Amino acid sequence: MMMKGVVAIVGRANVGKSTLFNRIVGERISIVEDTPGVTRDRIYARASWLTRDFSVIDTGGIELANHDFVKEIRMQAEIAIEEADVIVFVTNGREGVTAEDQMVARILQKSKKPVVLACNKIDDVAFRDNIYDFYSLGIGDPIPVSSSHGIGVGDVLDQVVRLLPDKEDDLPEDEIKFSLIGRPNVGKSSLTNALLGEERVIVSDIEGTTRDAIDTAFTKDGQKYRVIDTAGMRKRGKIYENVEKYSVLRAMSAIEKSDVILILVDGERGIIEQDKHIAGYAHESGKGVVLVVNKWDLVNKDEKTMAKMQKKLREDFKYLDYARIAFVSAKTSARVQTLFDLIHEAYDNQRKRVATSVLNDVLVDAQAMNPTSNFEGGRLKIYYGNQVAVTPPTFVLFVNDPKFLHFSYKRYLENKFRDAFGFEGTPIHIICRKRD
């Protein structure tokens, strides 16, 4: 599998980092924000340029609570160095070089990471000569850009793609890679230890104690696994511990590398908004998902407690209705081993292929049981369908006009596919195309 690569956008305040971020990721933001129940501030998104896919981080969205701007800029630069393969350093081309620009340049120079220098707000030829001042930063050739107008963004991306690593992922093909994600102190380290059957990860009640990210490969019942650690930033100070968006960013990094995501919820404390943010990213990734309620040993229970928690999870994570729910205790190891069956199920269903003839039999039956109704000035006719991809399973339906498909009918078809073929633990995508 080819490495996608990660690009981070850094720079001092008000130079246009977020505008450039939105310009690079294009329409993808508005598409994914339509997902019901997924609400959050966006700091991480996928993008592509010249057939190369990569992820983009807007470090400007990761802020300190006390707004010490010098520490803020330093933190954002260090996060970019830690997380990214290529860094886009954004400056204000109209204002010239500032002391903050020089500080960022020094930090980036020490990192030895490849840097692309973008001089933003050059939307008038009168300012183009300003860019020569930026050679003094010692970062390389400055590229004149106007993020708001899209000028020069292609030149920046040409340089980014040229600098991205182009090496093969050498992990074994038959290895199931999974990660445990969730808010701090939800029990990720304890559950990792319980799954591995040994104390490999430091466990502590203090939030943010896990520092070193260590991926652990192991074999169970003849199957190779790799648990992707979502530990905090390596060798960094306490400045990051309570930055919520940074922990979300670390979760995103783990999601990218995983086949299956275990989303941990604290059974004792219940569901909070950060859980929804992280779950939303996991769903969008198209990976396999298992919802894991940890610390179930600490909950005062009666015969209705588990059913109430399941109902609450289904209400709060409507978009994850395909995910299995497991109740475990990492501390006592209760039901922890059942997670392997759920991981395996989600992994296998991610890769499941359906024969075209069988798929079309289901489509015929579905339309006979529940015919389409008029929508947007017409009635949808589905001629045939086929599966075009796995991870996640993706189906293309050839129709008379895609605009006639009401979202509720699409949902009905998805449920029919799940009834017929399973697909527990994985999202499935249905795409309508007009038959020529």
Secondary structure, 3 states (H helix, E strand, C coil): CECCCEEEEECCCCCCHHHHHHHHHCCHHHHHCCCCCCCCCCCEEEEEECCEEEEEEEHHHCCCCCCCHHHHHHHHHHHHHHHCCEEEEEEECCCCCCHHHHHHHHHHHHHCCCEEEEEECCCCHHHHHHHHHHHHHCCCCCEECECCCCECHHHHHHHHHHHCCCCECCCCCCEEEEEEECCCCCCHHHHHHHHHCCCCCCCCCCCCCCCCCCCEEEEECCEEEEEECCCCCCCCCHHHCCCHHHHHHHHHHHHHHCCEEEEEEECCCECCHHHHHHHHHHHHCCCEEEEEEECHHHCCCCCCHHHHHHHHHHHHCHHHCCCEEEECECCCCECCCHHHHHHHHHHHHHCCCCCHHHHHHHHHHHHHHCCCCEECCEECCEEEEEEEECCCCEEEEEECCHHHCCHHHHHHHHHHHHHHHCCCCCCCEEEEEECC
